[in-house]
Amino acid sequence: MTKRILVIAASPRKGGNSDLLCERFIEGALEAGNIVDEVFLREREIGFCRACDYCRSHDGACALRDDAAAVLNKMAEADAIVLATPVYFYSMDAQLKALIDRTVARYTEFSGKEFYFIAVMADGNKALMERTMEGLRGFTDCLPGAVERGAVYAVGAWEKGAVVGNPAMDEAYELGLGA
């Protein structure tokens, strides 16, 4: 069955390591016959949630007029969502966290969706990336029926392009192929 997959690339660095991993995932997903759309958060203006509760009295519409609504619409239309982030201080980057926080009034629209996680960090200790993954899982745990289908842990990649040759590149492709 063909799936509509949305890849959300959160890295502020164009062509960086998490972008390269997203491309490998996409290659696999397309080869499997899926429809894939990719959003680069660095190309979007997404402010942080102000906790003003405007959305609660306006059918989920946010008081902020930025690009978040368009990304949330794409998330709602997708069957599966890939969240890809570089790891900063053992957590997801601010761009992805800002988007996640902006789902507050519309989170039920993402119920029952499949999720994939891609994270890349300079540190070589894979166990330390669990902190990042737990942050991502904290989001999906709040979505009724959401299912984590897989995660790519890329470690030891600091410089742009350092992930090339890393086993995570093949893991991303295989994860996409199985999506």
Accessible surface in RSA format (square Angstrom, percent):
REM  Atomic radii and reference values for relative SASA: ProtOr
REM  Chains: A
REM  Algorithm: Lee & Richards
REM  Probe-radius: 1.40
REM  Slices: 20
REM RES _ NUM      All-atoms   Total-Side   Main-Chain    Non-polar    All polar
REM                ABS   REL    ABS   REL    ABS   REL    ABS   REL    ABS   REL
RES MET A   1   205.93 106.6 128.79  85.2  77.14 183.7 104.64  89.0 101.29 134.2
RES THR A   2    75.78  53.9  54.71  55.5  21.07  50.2  26.85  36.1  48.94  74.0
RES LYS A   3    34.10  16.6  34.10  20.9   0.00   0.0  21.38  19.2  12.72  13.5
RES ARG A   4   116.74  49.0 116.64  59.5   0.10   0.2  48.79  66.7  67.95  41.2
RES ILE A   5     3.24   1.8   0.00   0.0   3.24   7.8   0.73   0.5   2.51   6.8
RES LEU A   6     3.18   1.8   3.12   2.2   0.06   0.2   3.18   2.2   0.00   0.0
RES VAL A   7     0.00   0.0   0.00   0.0   0.00   0.0   0.00   0.0   0.00   0.0
RES ILE A   8     0.00   0.0   0.00   0.0   0.00   0.0   0.00   0.0   0.00   0.0
RES ALA A   9     0.00   0.0   0.00   0.0   0.00   0.0   0.00   0.0   0.00   0.0
RES ALA A  10     0.00   0.0   0.00   0.0   0.00   0.0   0.00   0.0   0.00   0.0
RES SER A  11     4.94   4.2   4.94   6.6   0.00   0.0   0.00   0.0   4.94   6.9
RES PRO A  12    58.09  42.3  38.52  35.1  19.57  71.1  38.77  32.0  19.32 120.1
RES ARG A  13    95.50  40.1  89.40  45.6   6.10  14.5  49.35  67.4  46.15  28.0
RES LYS A  14   148.39  72.4 143.56  88.1   4.84  11.5  87.61  78.9  60.79  64.8
RES GLY A  15    31.66  39.0   0.00   N/A  31.66  39.0  25.08  68.8   6.58  14.7
RES GLY A  16     0.80   1.0   0.00   N/A   0.80   1.0   0.80   2.2   0.00   0.0
RES ASN A  17     3.96   2.7   2.45   2.4   1.51   3.6   1.28   3.1   2.69   2.6
RES SER A  18     1.83   1.5   0.61   0.8   1.22   2.8   0.04   0.1   1.80   2.5
RES ASP A  19     5.76   4.0   5.76   5.7   0.00   0.0   4.93  11.6   0.83   0.8
RES LEU A  20    49.50  27.6  48.77  34.9   0.74   1.9  48.88  34.3   0.62   1.7
RES LEU A  21     0.00   0.0   0.00   0.0   0.00   0.0   0.00   0.0   0.00   0.0
RES CYS A  22     0.00   0.0   0.00   0.0   0.00   0.0   0.00   0.0   0.00   0.0
RES GLU A  23    72.15  41.4  71.79  54.3   0.36   0.9  36.64  70.9  35.51  29.0
RES ARG A  24    55.60  23.3  55.60  28.3   0.00   0.0  13.50  18.5  42.10  25.5
RES PHE A  25     0.00   0.0   0.00   0.0   0.00   0.0   0.00   0.0   0.00   0.0
RES ILE A  26    18.11  10.3  18.11  13.5   0.00   0.0  18.11  13.0   0.00   0.0
RES GLU A  27    82.90  47.6  75.67  57.2   7.24  17.2  37.22  72.0  45.68  37.3
RES GLY A  28     0.00   0.0   0.00   N/A   0.00   0.0   0.00   0.0   0.00   0.0
RES ALA A  29     0.00   0.0   0.00   0.0   0.00   0.0   0.00   0.0   0.00   0.0
RES LEU A  30    95.10  53.0  80.81  57.8  14.30  35.9  81.14  57.0  13.96  37.6
RES GLU A  31   118.78  68.2  83.79  63.4  34.99  83.3  41.49  80.3  77.29  63.1
RES ALA A  32    47.26  43.5   9.18  14.2  38.09  86.6  18.93  26.7  28.34  75.1
RES GLY A  33    43.19  53.3   0.00   N/A  43.19  53.3  33.80  92.8   9.39  21.0
RES ASN A  34     9.78   6.7   2.37   2.3   7.41  17.8   0.00   0.0   9.78   9.5
RES ILE A  35   106.97  60.9 103.41  77.0   3.56   8.6 106.46  76.7   0.51   1.4
RES VAL A  36    31.15  20.5   2.50   2.3  28.65  69.0   2.53   2.2  28.62  77.6
RES ASP A  37    59.31  41.5  55.21  55.0   4.10   9.7  28.18  66.3  31.13  31.0
RES GLU A  38    41.22  23.7  20.19  15.3  21.03  50.1  10.74  20.8  30.47  24.9
RES VAL A  39     2.04   1.3   0.54   0.5   1.51   3.6   2.04   1.8   0.00   0.0
RES PHE A  40    47.14  23.6  45.12  27.9   2.02   5.3  45.12  27.4   2.02   5.8
RES LEU A  41     6.01   3.3   1.92   1.4   4.09  10.3   1.92   1.4   4.09  11.0
RES ARG A  42    60.66  25.5  24.80  12.6  35.87  85.4  27.86  38.1  32.80  19.9
RES GLU A  43   114.78  65.9  80.26  60.7  34.52  82.2  40.65  78.6  74.13  60.5
RES ARG A  44    67.36  28.3  53.54  27.3  13.82  32.9   8.15  11.1  59.20  35.9
RES GLU A  45   133.24  76.5 132.24 100.0   1.00   2.4  51.64  99.9  81.60  66.6
RES ILE A  46    32.75  18.6   7.19   5.4  25.56  61.6   7.76   5.6  25.00  67.8
RES GLY A  47    24.99  30.8   0.00   N/A  24.99  30.8  22.56  61.9   2.43   5.4
RES PHE A  48   130.67  65.4 129.25  80.1   1.42   3.7 129.25  78.4   1.42   4.1
RES CYS A  49    44.40  33.6  27.85  31.1  16.56  38.9   8.10  20.5  36.30  39.1
RES ARG A  50   121.39  51.0  92.56  47.2  28.83  68.6  39.82  54.4  81.56  49.4
RES ALA A  51    86.87  79.9  58.56  90.4  28.31  64.4  65.52  92.3  21.35  56.5
RES CYS A  52    78.78  59.6  44.47  49.6  34.32  80.7  38.97  98.7  39.81  42.9
RES ASP A  53    86.04  60.3  77.90  77.5   8.14  19.2  18.76  44.2  67.27  67.1
RES TYR A  54    70.40  32.9  63.84  36.3   6.56  17.1  48.20  36.2  22.21  27.4
RES CYS A  55    18.29  13.8  15.70  17.5   2.59   6.1   4.25  10.8  14.04  15.1
RES ARG A  56   154.63  64.9 117.06  59.7  37.57  89.5  54.20  74.1 100.43  60.9
RES SER A  57    86.78  73.3  53.06  70.8  33.72  77.7  52.25 111.3  34.53  48.4
RES HIS A  58    79.76  43.6  69.15  48.1  10.61  27.1  51.28  52.8  28.48  33.1
RES ASP A  59   157.24 110.1 115.23 114.7  42.01  99.3  44.27 104.2 112.97 112.7
RES GLY A  60    15.77  19.4   0.00   N/A  15.77  19.4   5.82  16.0   9.95  22.3
RES ALA A  61    48.12  44.2  36.73  56.7  11.39  25.9  47.67  67.1   0.45   1.2
RES CYS A  62    38.06  28.8  33.46  37.3   4.61  10.8  16.72  42.4  21.34  23.0
RES ALA A  63    46.03  42.3  26.13  40.3  19.89  45.2  27.62  38.9  18.40  48.7
RES LEU A  64    45.18  25.2  38.04  27.2   7.14  17.9  39.90  28.0   5.28  14.2
RES ARG A  65   178.69  75.0 138.70  70.7  39.99  95.2  83.65 114.3  95.04  57.6
RES ASP A  66    43.42  30.4  14.69  14.6  28.72  67.9  22.01  51.8  21.41  21.4
RES ASP A  67    49.10  34.4  47.54  47.3   1.55   3.7   2.84   6.7  46.25  46.1
RES ALA A  68     0.62   0.6   0.62   1.0   0.00   0.0   0.62   0.9   0.00   0.0
RES ALA A  69    55.05  50.6  52.54  81.1   2.52   5.7  54.21  76.3   0.84   2.2
RES ALA A  70    46.62  42.9  39.37  60.8   7.24  16.5  43.28  60.9   3.34   8.8
RES VAL A  71     0.00   0.0   0.00   0.0   0.00   0.0   0.00   0.0   0.00   0.0
RES LEU A  72     8.03   4.5   8.03   5.7   0.00   0.0   8.03   5.6   0.00   0.0
RES ASN A  73    67.87  46.8  66.43  64.2   1.44   3.5  15.32  36.9  52.54  50.8
RES LYS A  74    65.70  32.1  62.24  38.2   3.46   8.2  30.03  27.0  35.67  38.0
RES MET A  75     1.27   0.7   1.27   0.8   0.00   0.0   1.27   1.1   0.00   0.0
RES ALA A  76    29.75  27.4  14.65  22.6  15.11  34.4  14.88  20.9  14.88  39.4
RES GLU A  77   107.65  61.8 101.40  76.7   6.25  14.9  42.92  83.0  64.72  52.8
RES ALA A  78     5.11   4.7   3.03   4.7   2.08   4.7   4.81   6.8   0.30   0.8
RES ASP A  79    46.59  32.6  38.31  38.1   8.28  19.6  13.84  32.6  32.75  32.7
RES ALA A  80     0.00   0.0   0.00   0.0   0.00   0.0   0.00   0.0   0.00   0.0
RES ILE A  81     0.00   0.0   0.00   0.0   0.00   0.0   0.00   0.0   0.00   0.0
RES VAL A  82     0.00   0.0   0.00   0.0   0.00   0.0   0.00   0.0   0.00   0.0
RES LEU A  83     0.47   0.3   0.47   0.3   0.00   0.0   0.47   0.3   0.00   0.0
RES ALA A  84     0.01   0.0   0.01   0.0   0.00   0.0   0.01   0.0   0.00   0.0
RES THR A  85     0.00   0.0   0.00   0.0   0.00   0.0   0.00   0.0   0.00   0.0
RES PRO A  86    16.26  11.9  16.26  14.8   0.00   0.0  16.26  13.4   0.00   0.0
RES VAL A  87    18.59  12.2   2.28   2.1  16.30  39.3   2.28   2.0  16.30  44.2
RES TYR A  88    96.82  45.2  90.35  51.4   6.48  16.9  77.75  58.4  19.07  23.5
RES PHE A  89   200.43 100.3 170.89 105.8  29.54  76.9 176.90 107.3  23.53  67.3
RES TYR A  90    69.84  32.6  64.66  36.8   5.18  13.5  43.23  32.5  26.61  32.8
RES SER A  91    52.93  44.7  52.45  70.0   0.48   1.1  26.57  56.6  26.36  36.9
RES MET A  92    20.11  10.4  10.11   6.7  10.00  23.8  10.11   8.6  10.00  13.2
RES ASP A  93     0.93   0.7   0.00   0.0   0.93   2.2   0.93   2.2   0.00   0.0
RES ALA A  94    77.25  71.0  64.16  99.0  13.09  29.8  70.84  99.8   6.41  17.0
RES GLN A  95    61.05  34.1  53.65  39.2   7.40  17.6  27.85  59.3  33.21  25.2
RES LEU A  96     0.00   0.0   0.00   0.0   0.00   0.0   0.00   0.0   0.00   0.0
RES LYS A  97    94.26  46.0  94.26  57.8   0.00   0.0  67.13  60.4  27.14  28.9
RES ALA A  98    17.36  16.0  13.62  21.0   3.75   8.5  16.92  23.8   0.44   1.2
RES LEU A  99     0.75   0.4   0.75   0.5   0.00   0.0   0.75   0.5   0.00   0.0
RES ILE A 100    15.76   9.0  12.63   9.4   3.12   7.5  12.76   9.2   3.00   8.1
RES ASP A 101    52.42  36.7  45.22  45.0   7.20  17.0  14.86  35.0  37.56  37.5
RES ARG A 102    16.86   7.1   6.89   3.5   9.97  23.7   3.05   4.2  13.80   8.4
RES THR A 103     3.26   2.3   3.26   3.3   0.00   0.0   0.04   0.0   3.23   4.9
RES VAL A 104    59.01  38.8  52.56  47.6   6.46  15.6  58.08  50.5   0.93   2.5
RES ALA A 105    32.13  29.5   5.78   8.9  26.34  59.9   7.62  10.7  24.50  64.9
RES ARG A 106    36.05  15.1  34.20  17.4   1.85   4.4  14.90  20.4  21.15  12.8
RES TYR A 107    88.82  41.5  88.65  50.4   0.17   0.5  45.28  34.0  43.54  53.7
RES THR A 108    86.10  61.2  74.35  75.4  11.76  28.0  49.59  66.6  36.51  55.2
RES GLU A 109    76.21  43.8  57.25  43.3  18.95  45.1  38.68  74.8  37.52  30.6
RES PHE A 110     0.00   0.0   0.00   0.0   0.00   0.0   0.00   0.0   0.00   0.0
RES SER A 111    42.55  36.0  24.97  33.3  17.57  40.5  22.78  48.5  19.77  27.7
RES GLY A 112    52.37  64.6   0.00   N/A  52.37  64.6  24.15  66.3  28.22  63.2
RES LYS A 113    24.02  11.7  22.83  14.0   1.19   2.8   4.60   4.1  19.42  20.7
RES GLU A 114    28.50  16.4  28.50  21.6   0.00   0.0  10.10  19.5  18.40  15.0
RES PHE A 115     0.00   0.0   0.00   0.0   0.00   0.0   0.00   0.0   0.00   0.0
RES TYR A 116     5.14   2.4   5.14   2.9   0.00   0.0   2.38   1.8   2.76   3.4
RES PHE A 117     0.00   0.0   0.00   0.0   0.00   0.0   0.00   0.0   0.00   0.0
RES ILE A 118     0.00   0.0   0.00   0.0   0.00   0.0   0.00   0.0   0.00   0.0
RES ALA A 119     0.00   0.0   0.00   0.0   0.00   0.0   0.00   0.0   0.00   0.0
RES VAL A 120     6.70   4.4   4.94   4.5   1.76   4.3   4.94   4.3   1.76   4.8
RES MET A 121     6.84   3.5   3.76   2.5   3.08   7.3   6.38   5.4   0.46   0.6
RES ALA A 122    39.27  36.1  21.19  32.7  18.08  41.1  21.38  30.1  17.89  47.4
RES ASP A 123    52.52  36.8  39.27  39.1  13.25  31.3  20.54  48.3  31.98  31.9
RES GLY A 124    55.37  68.3   0.00   N/A  55.37  68.3  25.94  71.2  29.43  65.9
RES ASN A 125    73.02  50.4  65.12  62.9   7.89  19.0  21.31  51.3  51.71  50.0
RES LYS A 126   111.60  54.4 107.87  66.2   3.73   8.9  59.12  53.2  52.48  55.9
RES ALA A 127    73.05  67.2  55.03  84.9  18.02  41.0  62.10  87.4  10.95  29.0
RES LEU A 128    44.18  24.6  43.47  31.1   0.70   1.8  44.18  31.0   0.00   0.0
RES MET A 129     0.00   0.0   0.00   0.0   0.00   0.0   0.00   0.0   0.00   0.0
RES GLU A 130    71.92  41.3  71.64  54.2   0.28   0.7  46.56  90.1  25.36  20.7
RES ARG A 131   140.65  59.1 124.60  63.5  16.05  38.2  48.98  66.9  91.67  55.6
RES THR A 132     0.80   0.6   0.00   0.0   0.80   1.9   0.73   1.0   0.08   0.1
RES MET A 133     0.00   0.0   0.00   0.0   0.00   0.0   0.00   0.0   0.00   0.0
RES GLU A 134   100.45  57.7  93.44  70.7   7.01  16.7  44.26  85.6  56.19  45.9
RES GLY A 135    33.76  41.6   0.00   N/A  33.76  41.6  26.76  73.4   7.01  15.7
RES LEU A 136     0.00   0.0   0.00   0.0   0.00   0.0   0.00   0.0   0.00   0.0
RES ARG A 137    49.50  20.8  49.50  25.2   0.00   0.0  23.29  31.8  26.21  15.9
RES GLY A 138    35.83  44.2   0.00   N/A  35.83  44.2  31.02  85.1   4.81  10.8
RES PHE A 139    17.69   8.9   9.53   5.9   8.16  21.2  15.85   9.6   1.84   5.3
RES THR A 140    10.46   7.4   7.45   7.6   3.00   7.2   3.34   4.5   7.12  10.8
RES ASP A 141   120.65  84.5  85.10  84.7  35.54  84.0  29.54  69.5  91.11  90.9
RES CYS A 142    85.57  64.7  69.19  77.2  16.39  38.5  27.03  68.5  58.54  63.1
RES LEU A 143     4.60   2.6   0.37   0.3   4.23  10.6   0.37   0.3   4.23  11.4
RES PRO A 144    78.15  57.0  64.35  58.7  13.80  50.2  76.50  63.2   1.65  10.3
RES GLY A 145    57.04  70.3   0.00   N/A  57.04  70.3  37.98 104.2  19.07  42.7
RES ALA A 146    25.45  23.4   0.03   0.0  25.42  57.8   0.26   0.4  25.19  66.7
RES VAL A 147    59.60  39.2  55.59  50.3   4.02   9.7  59.57  51.8   0.03   0.1
RES GLU A 148    65.12  37.4  37.27  28.2  27.86  66.3  20.46  39.6  44.66  36.5
RES ARG A 149   124.41  52.2  97.39  49.6  27.02  64.3  24.79  33.9  99.63  60.4
RES GLY A 150    16.77  20.7   0.00   N/A  16.77  20.7  16.37  44.9   0.41   0.9
RES ALA A 151    29.51  27.1   4.06   6.3  25.45  57.9   4.06   5.7  25.45  67.4
RES VAL A 152     1.02   0.7   1.02   0.9   0.00   0.0   1.02   0.9   0.00   0.0
RES TYR A 153    34.89  16.3  26.07  14.8   8.82  22.9  20.77  15.6  14.12  17.4
RES ALA A 154     0.01   0.0   0.00   0.0   0.01   0.0   0.01   0.0   0.00   0.0
RES VAL A 155    33.84  22.3  28.95  26.2   4.89  11.8  28.95  25.2   4.89  13.3
RES GLY A 156    47.86  59.0   0.00   N/A  47.86  59.0  19.08  52.4  28.78  64.5
RES ALA A 157     5.55   5.1   0.07   0.1   5.48  12.5   0.07   0.1   5.48  14.5
RES TRP A 158   176.92  71.0 167.67  81.2   9.24  21.7 147.84  78.8  29.08  47.2
RES GLU A 159   116.06  66.6 115.41  87.3   0.65   1.5  53.32 103.1  62.74  51.2
RES LYS A 160   119.68  58.4  95.99  58.9  23.69  56.4  53.90  48.5  65.78  70.1
RES GLY A 161    26.50  32.7   0.00   N/A  26.50  32.7  17.91  49.1   8.59  19.2
RES ALA A 162    46.36  42.6  17.99  27.8  28.38  64.5  30.80  43.4  15.56  41.2
RES VAL A 163     0.00   0.0   0.00   0.0   0.00   0.0   0.00   0.0   0.00   0.0
RES VAL A 164   100.28  66.0  81.90  74.1  18.38  44.3  81.90  71.2  18.38  49.9
RES GLY A 165    73.81  91.0   0.00   N/A  73.81  91.0  41.38 113.6  32.43  72.6
RES ASN A 166    30.67  21.2  20.85  20.2   9.82  23.6   8.06  19.4  22.61  21.9
RES PRO A 167    95.43  69.5  87.75  80.0   7.67  27.9  94.77  78.2   0.66   4.1
RES ALA A 168     1.29   1.2   0.50   0.8   0.79   1.8   0.50   0.7   0.79   2.1
RES MET A 169    28.30  14.7  28.30  18.7   0.00   0.0  28.30  24.1   0.00   0.0
RES ASP A 170    90.18  63.2  89.94  89.5   0.24   0.6  25.94  61.0  64.24  64.1
RES GLU A 171    75.59  43.4  68.54  51.9   7.05  16.8  39.17  75.8  36.42  29.7
RES ALA A 172     0.00   0.0   0.00   0.0   0.00   0.0   0.00   0.0   0.00   0.0
RES TYR A 173    39.62  18.5  39.62  22.5   0.00   0.0  27.90  21.0  11.72  14.4
RES GLU A 174   102.60  58.9  94.80  71.7   7.80  18.6  41.72  80.7  60.88  49.7
RES LEU A 175    34.33  19.1  29.24  20.9   5.09  12.8  33.25  23.4   1.08   2.9
RES GLY A 176     0.00   0.0   0.00   N/A   0.00   0.0   0.00   0.0   0.00   0.0
RES LEU A 177    60.98  34.0  50.95  36.5  10.03  25.2  50.95  35.8  10.03  27.0
RES GLY A 178    66.71  82.3   0.00   N/A  66.71  82.3  37.42 102.7  29.30  65.6
RES ALA A 179    14.20  13.1   0.00   0.0  14.20  32.3   0.39   0.6  13.81  36.6
END  Absolute sums over single chains surface
CHAIN  1 A     8483.2       6435.3       2047.9       4664.8       3818.4
END  Absolute sums over all chains
TOTAL          8483.2       6435.3       2047.9       4664.8       3818.4
